[in-house]
């Protein structure tokens, strides 16, 4: 939202970059989203993001950067832009980018960072791969219905449904401006019985701003429950809704089971819709409220960096403290020339990392213990998967389009590799998950003919032969179905560097060998 190119990546890619290696990416396409007009009263930045998802879907941004332009950009402040940029990458995009302009400068000044601001805009003659026009004046309050961020429709179409939980916060909608709007709607009111209202301010700075403005008292007075500044309810760490309940959330994902309750119904909404619905006890279009609220942001935010721990000085030794629950990261051998195993699981389109390895307090607490967390792989789809995979020793997974969408959770690649999954065969991958598979030595294969997907059956014995020479040449990789006596064509769509990472058994092995060779040259 402030002109920064911020790209999501798997943890191992980040760690290797922190160690001094470059961060590589394939040059994305650039999509120009031209905004015009001004948002109507009670429509918000969240509704803009939802409209983008409605138009592009959760896979329409794959391999692309969304760049915003047009006179409508000037009508959005920095935090509104941040909300749009944050959630629009649920389309699968690399990132979303707004220009840095006078609105950005005012935000930096309010954060006492005037010296860090610079103007950043597209060149006048910039060319784009595609363009999407959006008229802000037509945006109405929207919501993403269960169970996907792109299942978008108007709030008014769902109005009247009883609400059991409302959760306001998350990385998408937890700014001071969002919170002040919520407080203004809640002031002098009280949530009805049977509605749990949860509020998670986005930072210590936001929480202090709410306290000093008196807005926090209005929230608590309305029956809100304050929770910590964290991912929290968004990824199922606390505040799981009731079984089969309706939970309205200002977060950015509503995949099945993500909340910690397998059969809950999650709706993604704006803070205004969330607050209006919390007071009414049912899904409510905020346009039915009184005249639009206006909030006044402080000219200067409360800045206090005393709790930020700076990096250690260059070259300093740092002790890494490992508790007894932290197991060593498994080391994987180089890719063999032949892989043979069973097709362990066949899945559909838009499989999420929550489907592969669910979130939630019971599971994520094991993220530092790969053997333990691996026992939860596909637990909401096929609880027998871990045991079957261990018994098989080696195997394959079949998926459809956009496999691995959602969170960048690298455990969704690391845990399958630990159990013995050596290749995932799909029609297409979500970007970060594909990178994570490569980083842990799993072959990300794409079917040349999507119709071949229906020709594979769970339990089929599959073979990939002459892998090392085929990968080195960059050729197609035949997939032999031993059970059916047929051969299908797949491709390994990677750069030469990524091919070498796969051959080495993953990014850690590749980096270790590279550093070792460098030291030998120096000696």
N, C-alpha and C positions, 0 to 999 in steps of 0.2 A: 503493500500500500504506500510505500515511501520511496519508490524507485529502485528498490534493491532486488537483484536477481537471486532469489532464495530457492534452492532446488532440494527436494527431499532425496534422501539416500539411505541405503542400508547401513547398519552400524559398523560393519567391517570395512566398507568403503570409507567411512568417516575416519575410522581408526588408522587406516593405512595412510590417508591424507594427512592426519595429524602427525604421523611419523615422518612426513617430508615427501611422500610420493605425490605425483600429480593426481588430480581427480579427472577422470575421462568421461566424456559423454558424446553420444552421436548427435550431430547438429540437428536440432529440431526444426520443424516447420513453425512459422510465426503466423498466428491468426489474429487479425485486427478486429477487436470488438469495439465498434463505434457507438458511443452513447450520446443520445441527444435528449434535450428537455430536462425537466425537473420531476423528481418523485412526488406523487400526490401525498396529501396528508395520510398518515397511518401506514403508508408503504415504506419499506426500509431497505437497507443494503442487503439484508438476508434474503429478502424477496427477489432482489436482482440476481443473487447467486443461485437461488432456486430456479429462476426463469432460465438462466444459462444451462443448468442441469436438465431442465425440461427439454430444451432445444438440442443439446449436444449428447445427452445421456452419459452414463458413467464410463463409457469407452470412447466417446467422440473426441476427447482431447489427447488420446494416446499419441506420443511422439511429437507433441506440439507445445508451444508457449502461447498463452493468451495475453495479448497486449492491448490495453485499453486506450482509447482516444476519443475525440469528439467534444463538443461543447458541454455535454452532460457531465464530463469528468470534473469540470470546475465547480459543479454544484455539490460535489461529495467531499467531505473532509477526510482527514488522514485515517481516522478509525473506521469510517464507513468503507473506505477503499480497502482497508486491511481485512474487513469482514468478507468483502466480495472476493479478494485475492485468495484468502484462506480457503473458502469453501468451493470456489469454482474449479480448483484442482481435483475435486472429486470426479471430474470428467476424465481423469487419467492424465491430465496435462503435466508437463515438467514443472511449470510454475505459471503464475499470473503476474503481470507487471503493469503498474501505473506510472505515469510521469511524475517527476519530482518538480513541483511548481510552488507558487506562493502559498497554497494551502499546506503543502508539506513544510515550507519554511516556518509558518506559524506554529505548526505542531512541534518542530524542533526547538523553536524559541520557548515554547511553553515547557519543554523538557530541559531547558537550560543547556541546549546543545546547538546554539546558533552557529558556532564555528564549524560544525560537522555538516551543515547543509550545503548542497550544491544543486543547481538546476540540471535536470536530466530529461530530455525529451527526444522523441524520434526525429531523425533527419527529415527535412521537408520533402525529399524525394524518395523516402523509404518505400520499398516494395514488400508486399505481403503474399503469403501463399494462399490465403483465403480471407474473407471478411464477413462479419456478422453485424447487422444493424440492430440496435435495441433502442426503442423509444421509452424513456423512463416514465413519461406521462401515462403510459398504458399499464404500468406495473401495479398489480393489486396484491393484497395480502395472500401469500401462498403457503403451502405446506407440502413436505414430502411424506407421503403416506407409507405404511409398512409395505415392504421391508427393504426399500432401496432409496438412496438419495435422489434418484431421477424419477421416482413415481410421484410426480408433482401435480398438484391441482389447487384450485382456489380454496381458501379457508371456508368461505361461505358454503361450499358444497358439502362440508362435513359438519357444519354448525349444529349444535344441539346434542352431540354425542357426549355422554358422561365422561369426565376426566378423573383419573385416580391419582395421578402424579404430574407435577410440573417441575422441571429442572432447568434452571437458568444459569448459564455460565459457559464454560468450555473455551477453547482457543478461538472459536468463531465469534462468540457474542459475550464477552465478559469485560469490555472496556468500561471506563468510568461513565461515558456517555450512555451506553446501553443500560448500565445499572441505575443511573439517575432517572432514565425514562421509566424503568420498571418501578422504582420507588415512587415516582409521581403517580403512576396508575394505582399502586397499592395503598397510597396514603389515605388513612381514615377508613379503610375497609378491612375485612377479615375473611380468610378463606373458609369455605363451608366445611362441615364435617365430611370426612372421607376423602379429602384432597390433601396430599402431602406436597408442600411447596419447598423446594430446595434451591438455594442460591449459593453459587461459588464465584466470588469475585476473581478477576483475572490476574491480580498481582497484589503484592503488599502495598504498592502505591495506590491501586484502586481501592483497596479496603480502607486505607487511611483517608482517602478522599471521601468515601461514604461516611466514615465516622465523623469527620470534621464538618461535613455539610449537613449532618443530621439525617441524611437519607437512610442510613442503616437502621436508625430507630423506626422509621416508617416501615421498612421491610419487616423487621422483627415484630413490630406492632400489628402487622397484618397476618402474623402466623407463619412467617417464613422461617425455615431452618437453615442456618449458616453452616456451610461445610468448607473444608480446606481448599486452598488454591492448588488445584491439581487436575489431571485428566479425570480422576474420580469416576463420577457417574457415567461419563461418556464411554469408558471402556470396561464398565461393569465392576469397578473397584468400589464397592459400597453403593447404597441407595438403589438396590435392585427393586423394580416395581413389583406389584402383586401379580400373581398368576392370571394370565389373560386380561390384565389391566391395560388401560390406555395411559401412556406417558407422553406428554408433550415436552420436547427438549429443544434447546437452542444450539445443540451440538451439530456435528456435520455428518454423522453416520448412524444409520438405524437398521443395520443388518440383523437377521434373526439371532437371538440369543446374546447379542452384544451387551445388553444391559445387565446380564447375569440371570435373567429369567427367560427360559427358552421360548415360552409362548406369549410373552408380552408384546404389545403393539406400540411401536415407537413412531411418533410423528415429529418431524423436524420443522420448527417454526421460528419466527422472529421473536425477540424479547417482548415486543408489544402484544403479539398474539398470545404468547405464553402468559403474560401477566393478566390480560383480560380474561383468559380462559380459567386461570387459577381462581380469580374472584367469583366468576360465574359458576364454577364447578362443571362446566361443559365447554366444548370447543366453541370459541366465540370470535367472530370477525371483529378486530379492534375498531373498525369504522363505526360500529354501533355505540361506541363510547361518546363521551362529551367532546367538545372541541379539541383539536389536536394539542398535545402537550408540547411545551417548549422547555428545554433545559439550558442552563447557562454553565458552560464549562469554565473553570478557573483560567485566568490569564497565565498563571504559572502552576504547573503540577508540583506536588510534593516530591522532590527528588532526594533520595537518600541511598547511597550505594555502599553503606558500611557492611552490609551482609553479603556483598558479592566478593567471592574469593578469586583474586586474579591468578593467572597462570604462573607457574614457577618460572624463575629466570632461565634463560637459554642455557642449556648444558647442566642444569641442576639435577641432582639425583632425587627421585621421588619414591617414597615407600608406598607400595600398593598393599593395602590391608585386605586380606581375604578371610571372611568368616567361615565357619565349618560347613555352612550350607552352599558354599561356592565350589563347585567341582571344576576340575581342569577342562579346558576346551578340547574336545576330541581332535586328534590329528588324523587326517585322511590321506590314504596312499594315492599315488598317481593313477590316472585313468587306465584301466587295462585295455588290451586291444579288442577284447570281446566281452559283451555283457549278455547274459542269458538269465531270464527269470520270468515270473508270472505277472500278468496284468492284475494288480492288486485291487484297483478301485477305478470305476468309471463314473465321471461326474459331468455336470452340465455346464452352461454358460455362466459367466460372471461369478465364478467361485471366489470368495473373499478369503483374506488371510484369517478372518475370524472363523470361517468354515474349516480351514486347515488346522489352525491351532487357536481355539477360542480365547478371548480375553476373560477378565473376571479375577477377583481376589484369590480364589483357590488355585488358579493356574499361574497367573503372572508372578506370584510370589516365588515360583520355581524357576524363573527365567535364568538364574545363574547356575542351574543344575540341569544340564541337558538330558542325562538319563531319566531324571524324574519327570521333567516336563514333556518328554517324548511320549509318555503314557497317555497323554490327552489328545494326541493327533486324531483329527476327524471324529472326536468323541460324540459330537452331536449328529453325525451322519452315519458312522459305522463304528460303534464302540469296540468291535473286534479287530479293528485295523492294526493297532500296535502289536498285538499277539500274533496275528497272521503274518505280519511283515517280518517280525523276529524269526518266526518259524521258517519262512521262505528263505531268509538270508539275503536275498536280493530281489528287487522287483521294480515295477513301473506303475505310473499313474496316468490315466487318460482324462482329459478335460476338454472344454469347448472354447468359446471365445472369451477373451479378457480374463484369463486365469490368473488369480492372485491379486485381484483389485483390493483397494482399501488401505489398511495400515501398512507401513514399511516394515512390520515385525519380521526380523530376519530369522526368528525361531521357526517360522513357517517353512523355511528352507533347511535350516540347520537340523531340526529334529527329524524330518524325513530322511536326510542323509545319514544321520546317526543310526537310524533303524535299518537302513539298507536300500532305500529308494535311490536308484541310479539315473533314472530318466523320467521326465514328465513330458507327455506327448499331447499336444493341444492344437487348436486352430490358431490362437493368438494369446499373448501374454500381456499382463500389466507390467509397466516398465520396471519398477523397483523390485518386484518379486522375481522377474527374470534375472535381474542383476544379482539378487541374493542367491538364486539357484546356482548361477555360475560361480559365485564366490565360494560356495561350499561343494563344488565339484559335481553337481547334478546337471545332466544334459537337458537343456530346454529345447525340445524338438517340436517343430511345427509341421503339421500335415500339409503336403502339397495339394492333395485333393480332400477338402473338408468332408466329403461324403464317406471317406474311408473311416471316419470316426465310428459310424454305425456298424462297421464290419468287424470291430474289435469287441471281444467279450471278456468280462472278468473271468480270470482263471486261465485264459489263453497263455500258452508258453511263447515268449517272444525272444528274439535274438538280434543283437546289433553286432556285426562282425567288421573286422578290419578298421576299427574306429580311429586308431591313431594316424594312419596314413590318410584316411578320408578327411579327418578334421584338419590335418596339416595342409591338405590340398584345397580345403574349402569346398569340397564337393557335396552333392546330395548324399544322404545317409539312408540306405534301404533298411526297412524294419521287417524282419522275417517273422511271420506268424507260423510257428512250428505246428501248432495245433491244427490250423486250418489249411496248412500247405500253401500259403499265399505270401506275397511280399508287397509291402506298401512303401511309398516314397515319403521321406521326411526331409526337412532341411534344418540345418543349424545356422541360424541367421545371426552371426557374431562377427566382430572385427578380428583381425589376426592376433591382436593382444589378448582378447577374451578367449580365443581358441587356445592360446598357450596357457592361460589360467586353468581352463578345463583339463587340459592334458596333465598339468602339474598336480591336479587333485583339488584345486581351489586357490583362492587369493592368498591365504597365509603361506601355503607351500610355495607358491610362485614368488611372493615377496621375499621369503626367507632365502630361496635360491638366488634371487637377484642380488640381495645384499651380500650374500656369501661370495658370489662371483666378483662383486665390486671390491670387496675387501682383499680378495686374492690378487686382483689387478693392482691395487694400491701397495700391496706387500712386494 
